[in-house]
């Protein structure tokens, strides 16, 4: 039997009770899964400190000396064992709150020990609570090893499965393993080309590194392999899709596109928009199905690019559709697109759950008969009853809000899958995009339309509220409009509502002469839309809302965004909310209001928001602060299954692995060569379900 497939219960030192804890706490069921529970840091045990050198700044330290005596101090819960530990420079207390009787039996006075832990100062003396302690021997006196530190939990520690306990199990596991249990997984050509450690060497050195250089090489090898598998999977999918799915060919650019460009286009396209349109045009005449991600910061002009993409389809006798995640956003698209399309005779229609009865039936019939050119709407477009005469182009806005199965439904709406353009206004760091969307072609609009002024962002605390209100009054008197947004805390909708209503009342008291809109998630859609429209038309000067206005509101006259309790928002959401202003030619402002005491992380978020308007820079910081597992869209991607590699820290390794995957598949698209057999087996055996865009 394959050793790595053995159940964890049957490893020496585990047994049924500990096995259950390992399964529940870490998801470790087999020897192989334990082997892949890598250390998250290492302790340099080559250095010893003198007790006299210890100070307030000392972190984890290692000292060598003798326990001169033990004392039981205190009673009840405060009862503890204190050992007086001495070297040739001074003394320190070693303290145990648990199992003092066992400690007394295990340790002896006036015998030389090595103690390791974090010192804390009490009065004039330092102490180490629950130190790691071991006898000085010829083997450890030099302390030439990097000791691994493993993730554990409080529950595991009760069963002696702390880092030291896992370390013991790992040593027991390595005693049982033979070279045959760890066959090489990478082609030898790749190992030679990239100067990689072998699999056996890397796994031994990641758990028990000989020195820092060997640890670095082991870490690189394992991270490289993790990234390589992801990239091979994504690139193979892309190759297979190009073979499997032919695409409609849009041979010509004709009347509708040209008339829109010459007569209707409200501003000159930026160079970034022109570049993206050329990339899309190249896809549309290739004979392959386009599957392209369009990234662009808030207000960069993605919608115009999407509209011109749909006009390419119309000029070739096809229909197009645009799907948005909310009715508010879909209606916004409908209003702006229909107004322009009416001028050139393009028939645009709207579909959402609120279109009912006779109107819905008539729309379905007109769509099937080809009397509708562009359909704009919500998830309702995905329904089986929605049948197109000849759908050629699909645009999906804010794509991360749609499930994989939902997006896949659009593939079945014609004899060949339509071209797909997915858009996101949530900038994605390059490393994340390469992994999340590695099977897509990616286009980026990285410049704003001319005339847009950068939004001035400031961070203010409660003491500045009167000054902030004074500034609001100045802006409203200039004829501008203002958003005031309150956080949405999922745990307490009632608290949200009260928070919002308190804010609404204070605003109406502070600005009795102005009209105020209010929008929140508990309102009926019709009431919400009514309040939104009042603000859009300029009938109200101030909108008090929850994050329901994060997407879908375009009011060029709005110049101020106040975000209340800004410390409760993530960076991505703060940036999205800020993007609701700055859409006209006037100088716009975003004011981040927080409490007096905020966490270090919240302070960092406020600082980066004040520092930059660049959504891609903000996304990079967000990735470093939160990690990929908490970024929208990554949960279904398999990225959180990376065992050692880290997208925010290992971008260079990812790029090397991506290039290696490209080269491997260029020479051997189906991995049929004998040298690539191990890669093919790993890909086939991997059970991780990677995300798909459509």
C-alpha positions as semicolon CSV with decimal commas, in nm:
position;residue;x (nm);y (nm);z (nm)
1;X;0,000;0,000;0,000
2;X;0,112;0,357;-0,075
3;X;0,255;0,484;0,255
4;X;0,120;0,838;0,200
5;X;-0,237;0,704;0,171
6;X;-0,225;0,538;0,513
7;X;-0,473;0,673;0,767
8;X;-0,320;0,918;1,014
9;X;-0,446;0,710;1,309
10;X;-0,186;0,445;1,231
11;X;0,116;0,673;1,256
12;X;0,321;0,619;1,573
13;X;0,215;0,874;1,837
14;X;-0,131;0,948;1,690
15;X;-0,397;0,686;1,768
16;X;-0,777;0,727;1,735
17;X;-0,825;1,027;1,971
18;X;-0,550;1,243;1,826
19;X;-0,648;1,134;1,475
20;X;-0,996;1,275;1,528
21;X;-0,850;1,607;1,650
22;X;-0,615;1,630;1,348
23;X;-0,906;1,555;1,114
24;X;-1,140;1,813;1,265
25;X;-0,887;2,093;1,323
26;X;-0,655;2,063;1,022
27;X;-0,833;1,831;0,777
28;X;-0,547;1,580;0,805
29;X;-0,671;1,223;0,738
30;X;-0,363;1,060;0,584
31;X;0,015;1,049;0,618
32;X;0,044;1,240;0,292
33;X;-0,175;1,522;0,422
34;X;0,040;1,550;0,734
35;X;0,350;1,569;0,513
36;X;0,193;1,870;0,335
37;X;0,125;2,052;0,663
38;X;0,424;2,278;0,612
39;X;0,582;2,500;0,881
40;X;0,482;2,868;0,862
41;X;0,805;2,997;1,017
42;X;1,135;2,875;1,159
43;X;1,328;2,944;1,480
44;X;1,698;2,995;1,451
45;X;1,831;2,774;1,729
46;X;2,193;2,853;1,644
47;X;2,191;3,164;1,864
48;X;2,198;3,183;2,243
49;X;2,132;3,493;2,454
50;X;2,290;3,583;2,784
51;X;2,031;3,655;3,053
52;X;2,189;3,996;3,117
53;X;2,121;4,089;2,749
54;X;1,742;4,043;2,780
55;X;1,543;4,368;2,755
56;X;1,189;4,493;2,680
57;X;1,248;4,463;2,304
58;X;1,357;4,096;2,323
59;X;1,134;3,862;2,122
60;X;1,169;3,483;2,136
61;X;1,507;3,394;2,286
62;X;1,715;3,089;2,370
63;X;1,918;3,077;2,693
64;X;2,144;2,812;2,845
65;X;2,181;2,759;3,219
66;X;2,071;2,569;3,530
67;X;1,753;2,563;3,739
68;X;1,880;2,642;4,087
69;X;1,547;2,584;4,268
70;X;1,168;2,542;4,225
71;X;0,888;2,714;4,418
72;X;0,509;2,670;4,415
73;X;0,360;3,021;4,426
74;X;-0,006;3,128;4,479
75;X;-0,320;2,919;4,518
76;X;-0,624;2,812;4,316
77;X;-0,620;2,938;3,957
78;X;-0,319;3,159;4,032
79;X;-0,113;2,859;4,149
80;X;0,205;2,825;3,945
81;X;0,545;2,661;3,948
82;X;0,843;2,898;3,930
83;X;1,194;2,779;3,849
84;X;1,490;3,009;3,910
85;X;1,705;2,979;3,595
86;X;2,064;3,102;3,609
87;X;2,354;3,152;3,371
88;X;2,689;3,324;3,435
89;X;2,536;3,672;3,381
90;X;2,207;3,667;3,577
91;X;1,879;3,493;3,655
92;X;1,535;3,467;3,498
93;X;1,214;3,295;3,616
94;X;1,067;3,001;3,424
95;X;0,693;2,980;3,497
96;X;0,443;2,696;3,448
97;X;0,070;2,745;3,516
98;X;-0,025;2,393;3,406
99;X;0,090;2,047;3,520
100;X;0,339;2,173;3,786
101;X;0,364;1,826;3,944
102;X;0,459;1,668;3,611
103;X;0,719;1,943;3,549
104;X;0,876;1,882;3,892
105;X;0,916;1,513;3,809
106;X;1,057;1,583;3,461
107;X;1,320;1,848;3,541
108;X;1,610;1,844;3,786
109;X;1,786;2,118;3,974
110;X;2,147;2,209;3,890
111;X;2,141;2,026;3,555
112;X;2,222;2,226;3,238
113;X;1,920;2,298;3,015
114;X;1,836;2,506;2,708
115;X;1,520;2,715;2,759
116;X;1,333;2,885;2,476
117;X;1,041;3,129;2,488
118;X;0,926;3,491;2,491
119;X;1,043;3,692;2,796
120;X;0,807;3,931;2,974
121;X;0,905;4,188;3,234
122;X;0,737;4,202;3,575
123;X;0,887;4,475;3,794
124;X;1,263;4,448;3,765
125;X;1,271;4,083;3,664
126;X;1,205;3,890;3,343
127;X;1,023;3,557;3,317
128;X;0,934;3,307;3,044
129;X;0,598;3,132;3,071
130;X;0,576;2,768;2,959
131;X;0,922;2,759;2,797
132;X;1,037;2,489;2,559
133;X;1,309;2,316;2,759
134;X;1,558;2,042;2,681
135;X;1,877;1,897;2,824
136;X;2,206;2,025;2,690
137;X;2,372;1,748;2,491
138;X;2,654;1,721;2,241
139;X;2,393;1,715;1,964
140;X;2,215;2,040;2,048
141;X;2,482;2,249;2,221
142;X;2,584;2,404;1,888
143;X;2,219;2,462;1,799
144;X;2,285;2,448;1,427
145;X;1,927;2,373;1,313
146;X;1,632;2,586;1,203
147;X;1,341;2,455;1,410
148;X;1,007;2,443;1,223
149;X;0,698;2,607;1,374
150;X;0,362;2,456;1,271
151;X;0,010;2,597;1,287
152;X;-0,192;2,449;1,572
153;X;-0,508;2,540;1,767
154;X;-0,608;2,571;2,132
155;X;-0,802;2,246;2,109
156;X;-0,501;2,065;1,962
157;X;-0,273;2,197;2,236
158;X;-0,489;2,022;2,498
159;X;-0,388;1,694;2,334
160;X;-0,017;1,791;2,318
161;X;-0,052;1,869;1,947
162;X;0,113;2,209;1,964
163;X;0,396;2,291;1,722
164;X;0,638;2,073;1,918
165;X;0,387;1,785;1,916
166;X;0,341;1,808;1,539
167;X;0,719;1,823;1,503
168;X;0,745;1,486;1,684
169;X;0,481;1,333;1,453
170;X;0,665;1,466;1,150
171;X;0,988;1,300;1,268
172;X;0,799;0,973;1,323
173;X;0,660;1,002;0,969
174;X;1,001;1,060;0,811
175;X;1,135;0,749;0,987
176;X;0,872;0,543;0,803
177;X;0,917;0,696;0,457
178;X;1,146;0,559;0,185
179;X;1,261;0,725;-0,141
180;X;1,006;0,516;-0,333
181;X;0,726;0,684;-0,132
182;X;0,821;1,024;-0,277
183;X;0,863;0,976;-0,653
184;X;0,959;1,279;-0,860
185;X;0,661;1,480;-0,988
186;X;0,836;1,726;-1,220
187;X;1,006;1,644;-1,551
188;X;1,384;1,622;-1,511
189;X;1,419;1,873;-1,795
190;X;1,233;2,131;-1,582
191;X;1,439;2,044;-1,272
192;X;1,760;2,100;-1,472
193;X;1,642;2,412;-1,654
194;X;1,529;2,591;-1,337
195;X;1,797;2,443;-1,108
196;X;1,535;2,293;-0,874
197;X;1,577;2,061;-0,576
198;X;1,439;1,712;-0,621
199;X;1,105;1,639;-0,456
200;X;1,263;1,434;-0,175
201;X;1,522;1,702;-0,099
202;X;1,263;1,981;-0,096
203;X;1,020;1,802;0,136
204;X;1,298;1,705;0,380
205;X;1,436;2,059;0,384
206;X;1,102;2,233;0,418
207;X;1,038;2,042;0,743
208;X;1,393;2,005;0,871
209;X;1,619;2,250;0,686
210;X;1,993;2,206;0,718
211;X;2,048;2,580;0,679
212;X;1,879;2,892;0,537
213;X;2,014;2,835;0,185
214;X;1,866;2,483;0,169
215;X;1,537;2,612;0,312
216;X;1,521;2,881;0,043
217;X;1,579;2,625;-0,234
218;X;1,321;2,385;-0,087
219;X;1,064;2,663;-0,056
220;X;1,121;2,775;-0,418
221;X;1,079;2,420;-0,551
222;X;0,750;2,356;-0,367
223;X;0,600;2,697;-0,455
224;X;0,707;2,658;-0,818
225;X;0,532;2,321;-0,841
226;X;0,209;2,454;-0,683
227;X;0,195;2,744;-0,927
228;X;0,296;2,528;-1,224
229;X;0,002;2,291;-1,171
230;X;-0,247;2,580;-1,156
231;X;-0,105;2,738;-1,471
232;X;-0,095;2,409;-1,664
233;X;-0,458;2,348;-1,574
234;X;-0,570;2,696;-1,682
235;X;-0,365;2,703;-2,002
236;X;-0,477;2,352;-2,100
237;X;-0,837;2,462;-2,055
238;X;-0,771;2,759;-2,282
239;X;-0,612;2,535;-2,549
240;X;-0,899;2,285;-2,527
241;X;-1,159;2,560;-2,550
242;X;-0,994;2,703;-2,863
243;X;-0,999;2,356;-3,020
244;X;-1,347;2,264;-2,900
245;X;-1,533;2,591;-2,944
246;X;-1,531;2,769;-3,276
247;X;-1,648;3,129;-3,262
248;X;-1,868;3,347;-3,478
249;X;-1,665;3,561;-3,720
250;X;-1,752;3,930;-3,724
251;X;-1,612;4,008;-4,068
252;X;-1,707;4,371;-4,100
253;X;-1,722;4,698;-3,915
254;X;-2,026;4,862;-4,069
255;X;-2,297;5,126;-4,039
256;X;-2,397;5,097;-3,672
257;X;-2,042;5,100;-3,533
258;X;-1,928;5,378;-3,770
259;X;-2,232;5,599;-3,706
260;X;-2,191;5,562;-3,331
261;X;-1,819;5,644;-3,353
262;X;-1,868;5,945;-3,582
263;X;-2,196;6,093;-3,451
264;X;-2,274;5,974;-3,099
265;X;-1,954;5,898;-2,907
266;X;-1,963;6,155;-2,624
267;X;-1,584;6,194;-2,592
268;X;-1,265;6,092;-2,767
269;X;-1,152;5,744;-2,675
270;X;-0,841;5,714;-2,458
271;X;-0,541;5,523;-2,594
272;X;-0,617;5,245;-2,344
273;X;-0,975;5,210;-2,476
274;X;-0,850;5,201;-2,836
275;X;-0,596;4,932;-2,747
276;X;-0,865;4,715;-2,583
277;X;-1,101;4,754;-2,881
278;X;-0,820;4,637;-3,114
279;X;-0,768;4,329;-2,893
280;X;-1,143;4,254;-2,902
281;X;-1,158;4,310;-3,279
282;X;-0,872;4,062;-3,328
283;X;-1,065;3,803;-3,123
284;X;-1,387;3,860;-3,318
285;X;-1,231;3,775;-3,657
286;X;-1,016;3,483;-3,537
287;X;-1,281;3,212;-3,575
288;X;-1,233;3,122;-3,208
289;X;-1,473;3,208;-2,929
290;X;-1,364;3,521;-2,742
291;X;-1,338;3,480;-2,366
292;X;-1,188;3,806;-2,244
293;X;-1,172;3,980;-1,908
294;X;-1,185;4,361;-1,919
295;X;-1,040;4,525;-1,611
296;X;-1,073;4,895;-1,556
297;X;-1,084;5,125;-1,260
298;X;-1,402;5,305;-1,159
299;X;-1,492;5,560;-1,428
300;X;-1,234;5,441;-1,684
301;X;-1,488;5,395;-1,964
302;X;-1,548;5,018;-1,974
303;X;-1,917;5,058;-2,066
304;X;-1,838;5,248;-2,388
305;X;-1,593;4,972;-2,488
306;X;-1,859;4,709;-2,411
307;X;-2,119;4,897;-2,618
308;X;-1,885;4,925;-2,917
309;X;-1,810;4,553;-2,883
310;X;-2,185;4,481;-2,902
311;X;-2,215;4,706;-3,210
312;X;-1,954;4,487;-3,385
313;X;-2,194;4,193;-3,338
314;X;-2,492;4,395;-3,463
315;X;-2,306;4,498;-3,780
316;X;-2,263;4,127;-3,861
317;X;-2,629;4,030;-3,816
318;X;-2,606;3,914;-3,453
319;X;-2,780;4,019;-3,133
320;X;-2,601;4,119;-2,813
321;X;-2,682;4,133;-2,443
322;X;-2,544;4,299;-2,133
323;X;-2,604;4,138;-1,793
324;X;-2,559;4,325;-1,464
325;X;-2,584;4,186;-1,107
326;X;-2,844;4,433;-0,975
327;X;-3,153;4,596;-1,119
328;X;-3,019;4,940;-1,025
329;X;-2,701;4,885;-1,229
330;X;-2,890;4,721;-1,518
331;X;-3,135;5,015;-1,534
332;X;-2,844;5,258;-1,534
333;X;-2,693;5,078;-1,834
334;X;-3,032;5,068;-2,006
335;X;-3,091;5,441;-1,968
336;X;-2,747;5,550;-2,090
337;X;-2,728;5,294;-2,374
338;X;-3,087;5,328;-2,501
339;X;-3,057;5,705;-2,529
340;X;-2,753;5,669;-2,756
341;X;-2,887;5,368;-2,951
342;X;-3,220;5,535;-3,036
343;X;-3,026;5,795;-3,235
344;X;-2,885;5,532;-3,474
345;X;-3,191;5,306;-3,494
346;X;-3,060;5,027;-3,268
347;X;-3,339;4,858;-3,071
348;X;-3,243;4,815;-2,703
349;X;-3,475;4,650;-2,448
350;X;-3,467;4,583;-2,074
351;X;-3,543;4,263;-1,880
352;X;-3,547;4,202;-1,506
353;X;-3,770;4,027;-1,254
354;X;-3,988;4,338;-1,237
355;X;-4,087;4,309;-1,606
356;X;-4,401;4,097;-1,582
357;X;-4,716;3,977;-1,758
358;X;-4,795;4,095;-2,109
359;X;-4,484;4,313;-2,137
360;X;-4,264;4,015;-2,057
361;X;-4,434;3,789;-2,314
362;X;-4,406;4,057;-2,582
363;X;-4,036;4,105;-2,506
364;X;-3,970;3,729;-2,530
365;X;-4,143;3,715;-2,869
366;X;-3,963;4,022;-3,006
367;X;-3,627;3,881;-2,893
368;X;-3,694;3,546;-3,060
369;X;-3,804;3,716;-3,381
370;X;-3,492;3,931;-3,390
371;X;-3,674;4,258;-3,332
372;X;-3,448;4,341;-3,036
373;X;-3,082;4,413;-3,110
374;X;-2,944;4,462;-2,758
375;X;-3,100;4,313;-2,444
376;X;-2,992;4,469;-2,114
377;X;-3,090;4,316;-1,784
378;X;-3,023;4,113;-1,472
379;X;-2,999;3,739;-1,394
380;X;-3,343;3,713;-1,560
381;X;-3,165;3,695;-1,900
382;X;-3,016;3,360;-1,795
383;X;-3,359;3,191;-1,776
384;X;-3,432;2,914;-2,027
385;X;-3,741;3,103;-2,150
386;X;-3,518;3,382;-2,282
387;X;-3,447;3,276;-2,642
388;X;-3,249;3,487;-2,889
389;X;-3,278;3,467;-3,267
390;X;-2,901;3,496;-3,315
391;X;-2,697;3,588;-3,006
392;X;-2,336;3,669;-3,092
393;X;-2,199;3,878;-2,806
394;X;-2,246;3,860;-2,428
395;X;-2,117;4,126;-2,188
396;X;-2,120;4,045;-1,815
397;X;-2,069;4,340;-1,581
398;X;-1,924;4,298;-1,230
399;X;-1,867;3,934;-1,324
400;X;-1,762;3,816;-0,975
401;X;-2,126;3,844;-0,866
402;X;-2,233;3,567;-1,101
403;X;-2,191;3,197;-1,027
404;X;-2,008;2,965;-1,266
405;X;-2,325;2,772;-1,357
406;X;-2,513;3,096;-1,424
407;X;-2,249;3,228;-1,662
408;X;-2,230;2,893;-1,841
409;X;-2,600;2,918;-1,933
410;X;-2,518;3,192;-2,185
411;X;-2,311;2,941;-2,384
412;X;-2,624;2,750;-2,479
413;X;-2,814;3,047;-2,624
414;X;-2,692;2,986;-2,982
415;X;-2,562;2,706;-3,204
416;X;-2,207;2,818;-3,128
417;X;-2,119;2,981;-2,796
418;X;-2,136;3,361;-2,828
419;X;-1,830;3,575;-2,769
420;X;-1,799;3,664;-2,401
421;X;-1,661;3,985;-2,250
422;X;-1,660;3,993;-1,870
423;X;-1,594;4,322;-1,694
424;X;-1,487;4,415;-1,345
425;X;-1,441;4,754;-1,181
426;X;-1,265;4,582;-0,891
427;X;-0,901;4,601;-1,000
428;X;-0,726;4,268;-0,960
429;X;-0,352;4,247;-0,887
430;X;-0,158;4,095;-1,174
431;X;-0,060;3,785;-0,976
432;X;-0,421;3,722;-0,877
433;X;-0,547;3,779;-1,233
434;X;-0,288;3,532;-1,369
435;X;-0,420;3,268;-1,131
436;X;-0,790;3,349;-1,107
437;X;-0,828;3,417;-1,477
438;X;-0,529;3,242;-1,628
439;X;-0,749;3,076;-1,889
440;X;-0,878;3,413;-2,011
441;X;-0,730;3,682;-2,224
442;X;-0,704;3,993;-2,007
443;X;-0,744;4,353;-2,122
444;X;-0,681;4,650;-1,897
445;X;-0,801;5,010;-1,925
446;X;-0,544;5,188;-1,713
447;X;-0,615;5,554;-1,786
448;X;-0,910;5,779;-1,709
449;X;-1,094;5,987;-1,974
450;X;-0,952;6,340;-2,017
451;X;-1,097;6,610;-1,792
452;X;-1,143;6,381;-1,492
453;X;-0,980;6,531;-1,182
454;X;-0,835;6,300;-0,916
455;X;-1,064;6,273;-0,612
456;X;-0,921;6,442;-0,302
457;X;-0,950;6,197;-0,010
458;X;-0,916;6,283;0,358
459;X;-0,950;6,097;0,688
460;X;-1,144;6,275;0,964
461;X;-1,241;6,175;1,319
462;X;-1,555;6,263;1,514
463;X;-1,407;6,588;1,652
464;X;-1,398;6,728;1,297
465;X;-1,770;6,661;1,224
466;X;-1,882;7,026;1,248
467;X;-1,607;7,131;1,006
468;X;-1,710;6,849;0,770
469;X;-2,075;6,964;0,782
470;X;-1,957;7,320;0,709
471;X;-1,769;7,192;0,402
472;X;-2,079;7,000;0,285
473;X;-2,284;7,317;0,305
474;X;-2,030;7,500;0,087
475;X;-2,047;7,228;-0,179
476;X;-2,429;7,210;-0,181
477;X;-2,447;7,591;-0,208
478;X;-2,235;7,560;-0,526
479;X;-2,513;7,339;-0,666
480;X;-2,332;7,010;-0,600
481;X;-2,476;6,692;-0,445
482;X;-2,350;6,470;-0,161
483;X;-2,353;6,100;-0,069
484;X;-2,336;5,990;0,296
485;X;-2,287;5,613;0,327
486;X;-2,325;5,396;0,636
487;X;-2,178;5,046;0,676
488;X;-2,367;4,726;0,624
489;X;-2,281;4,485;0,905
490;X;-2,426;4,146;0,816
491;X;-2,446;4,033;1,177
492;X;-2,694;4,305;1,270
493;X;-2,934;4,442;1,011
494;X;-3,130;4,611;1,292
495;X;-2,817;4,791;1,407
496;X;-2,749;4,899;1,048
497;X;-3,098;5,037;1,014
498;X;-3,080;5,228;1,344
499;X;-2,734;5,359;1,256
500;X;-2,866;5,479;0,920
501;X;-3,183;5,633;1,062
502;X;-2,984;5,817;1,333
503;X;-2,761;5,954;1,059
504;X;-3,060;6,054;0,847
505;X;-3,216;6,244;1,138
506;X;-2,892;6,427;1,222
507;X;-2,846;6,526;0,855
508;X;-3,202;6,657;0,820
509;X;-3,154;6,859;1,142
510;X;-2,817;6,994;1,027
511;X;-2,945;7,079;0,676
512;X;-3,315;7,169;0,715
513;X;-3,311;7,377;0,397
514;X;-3,207;7,085;0,171
515;X;-3,394;6,780;0,042
516;X;-3,252;6,444;0,155
517;X;-3,296;6,101;-0,009
518;X;-3,263;5,780;0,190
519;X;-3,189;5,436;0,043
520;X;-3,133;5,105;0,226
521;X;-3,172;4,732;0,173
522;X;-3,502;4,698;0,361
523;X;-3,688;4,923;0,114
524;X;-3,908;4,783;-0,163
525;X;-3,735;4,800;-0,506
526;X;-3,988;5,055;-0,634
527;X;-3,934;5,285;-0,333
528;X;-3,558;5,247;-0,362
529;X;-3,568;5,335;-0,732
530;X;-3,793;5,635;-0,662
531;X;-3,545;5,776;-0,410
532;X;-3,252;5,704;-0,641
533;X;-3,421;5,881;-0,930
534;X;-3,494;6,188;-0,716
535;X;-3,123;6,217;-0,648
536;X;-3,025;6,146;-1,010
537;X;-3,262;6,425;-1,129
538;X;-3,122;6,668;-0,874
539;X;-3,448;6,694;-0,677
540;X;-3,257;6,601;-0,359
541;X;-2,915;6,739;-0,267
542;X;-2,805;6,475;-0,016
543;X;-2,838;6,097;-0,032
544;X;-2,809;5,899;0,292
545;X;-2,761;5,530;0,210
546;X;-2,610;5,194;0,297
547;X;-2,369;5,025;0,055
548;X;-2,659;4,955;-0,181
549;X;-2,520;5,247;-0,384
550;X;-2,176;5,087;-0,421
551;X;-2,248;5,018;-0,787
552;X;-2,507;5,147;-1,026
553;X;-2,537;5,517;-0,953
554;X;-2,390;5,768;-1,196
555;X;-2,454;6,127;-1,092
556;X;-2,189;6,358;-1,246
557;X;-2,312;6,646;-1,027
558;X;-2,228;6,458;-0,703
559;X;-1,896;6,592;-0,573
560;X;-1,869;6,465;-0,214
561;X;-1,872;6,110;-0,073
562;X;-1,874;6,079;0,305
563;X;-1,817;5,724;0,433
564;X;-1,927;5,687;0,795
565;X;-1,750;5,431;1,018
566;X;-1,502;5,387;0,734
567;X;-1,295;5,150;0,950
568;X;-1,568;4,888;0,899
569;X;-1,514;4,874;0,523
570;X;-1,254;4,682;0,324
571;X;-1,020;4,863;0,085
572;X;-1,197;4,739;-0,227
573;X;-1,536;4,860;-0,103
574;X;-1,396;5,197;0,007
575;X;-1,248;5,243;-0,341
576;X;-1,575;5,142;-0,510
577;X;-1,774;5,385;-0,296
578;X;-1,529;5,665;-0,368
579;X;-1,583;5,599;-0,738
580;X;-1,943;5,722;-0,712
581;X;-1,805;6,078;-0,722
582;X;-1,555;6,238;-0,958
583;X;-1,771;6,159;-1,261
584;X;-1,811;6,519;-1,377
585;X;-1,567;6,799;-1,450
586;X;-1,577;6,945;-1,096
587;X;-1,328;6,873;-0,820
588;X;-1,465;6,591;-0,604
589;X;-1,392;6,481;-0,249
590;X;-1,411;6,165;-0,038
591;X;-1,414;6,201;0,342
592;X;-1,346;5,892;0,554
593;X;-1,505;5,932;0,898
594;X;-1,383;5,700;1,175
595;X;-1,390;5,668;1,551
596;X;-1,100;5,790;1,765
597;X;-0,962;5,442;1,833
598;X;-0,910;5,228;1,524
599;X;-0,694;4,921;1,470
600;X;-0,351;4,936;1,310
601;X;-0,492;4,763;1,000
602;X;-0,781;5,012;0,973
603;X;-0,532;5,297;0,999
604;X;-0,331;5,143;0,713
605;X;-0,646;5,127;0,500
606;X;-0,723;5,494;0,564
607;X;-0,363;5,591;0,481
608;X;-0,357;5,410;0,144
609;X;-0,696;5,559;0,048
610;X;-0,568;5,911;0,124
611;X;-0,241;5,840;-0,057
612;X;-0,369;5,714;-0,394
613;X;-0,665;5,691;-0,635
614;X;-0,502;5,405;-0,827
615;X;-0,730;5,103;-0,792
616;X;-0,459;4,858;-0,898
617;X;-0,219;4,989;-0,632
618;X;-0,500;4,963;-0,375
619;X;-0,573;4,607;-0,487
620;X;-0,207;4,509;-0,439
621;X;-0,212;4,647;-0,083
622;X;-0,545;4,473;-0,019
623;X;-0,399;4,141;-0,132
624;X;-0,099;4,183;0,100
625;X;-0,317;4,283;0,397
626;X;-0,597;4,030;0,362
627;X;-0,448;3,745;0,159
628;X;-0,607;3,590;-0,152
629;X;-0,863;3,384;0,042
630;X;-1,055;3,696;0,136
631;X;-1,054;3,872;-0,199
632;X;-1,383;3,853;-0,389
633;X;-1,397;3,567;-0,637
634;X;-1,112;3,360;-0,497
635;X;-1,320;3,122;-0,288
636;X;-1,429;2,922;-0,596
637;X;-1,087;2,938;-0,759
638;X;-0,886;2,689;-0,557
639;X;-0,627;2,954;-0,472
640;X;-0,690;2,909;-0,103
641;X;-0,570;2,547;-0,148
642;X;-0,213;2,664;-0,201
643;X;-0,013;2,501;0,077
644;X;0,304;2,710;0,072
645;X;0,294;2,960;-0,214
646;X;0,163;3,308;-0,141
647;X;0,028;3,525;-0,422
648;X;0,117;3,854;-0,256
649;X;0,477;3,753;-0,179
650;X;0,567;3,506;-0,453
651;X;0,471;3,688;-0,772
652;X;0,815;3,632;-0,928
653;X;0,790;3,255;-0,876
654;X;0,438;3,261;-1,024
655;X;0,563;3,436;-1,338
656;X;0,848;3,186;-1,377
657;X;0,601;2,896;-1,334
658;X;0,360;3,053;-1,583
659;X;0,637;3,081;-1,843
660;X;0,742;2,720;-1,776
661;X;0,381;2,604;-1,828
662;X;0,360;2,795;-2,157
663;X;0,683;2,633;-2,281
664;X;0,576;2,282;-2,175
665;X;0,238;2,306;-2,352
666;X;0,388;2,469;-2,661
667;X;0,604;2,159;-2,712
668;X;0,352;1,902;-2,581
669;X;-0,010;2,036;-2,567
670;X;-0,157;1,707;-2,444
671;X;0,133;1,612;-2,213
672;X;0,179;1,285;-2,400
673;X;0,560;1,288;-2,391
674;X;0,711;1,040;-2,149
675;X;0,895;1,322;-1,969
676;X;0,560;1,489;-1,887
677;X;0,379;1,175;-1,771
678;X;0,406;1,267;-1,402
679;X;0,251;1,609;-1,471
680;X;-0,037;1,450;-1,659
681;X;-0,103;1,210;-1,368
682;X;-0,097;1,495;-1,113
683;X;-0,342;1,701;-1,318
684;X;-0,573;1,403;-1,361
685;X;-0,563;1,312;-0,992
686;X;-0,611;1,662;-0,861
687;X;-0,962;1,696;-0,720
688;X;-0,951;2,075;-0,681
689;X;-1,228;2,242;-0,878
690;X;-1,077;2,549;-1,035
691;X;-1,301;2,841;-1,125
692;X;-1,432;2,905;-1,472
693;X;-1,541;3,236;-1,609
694;X;-1,810;3,102;-1,837
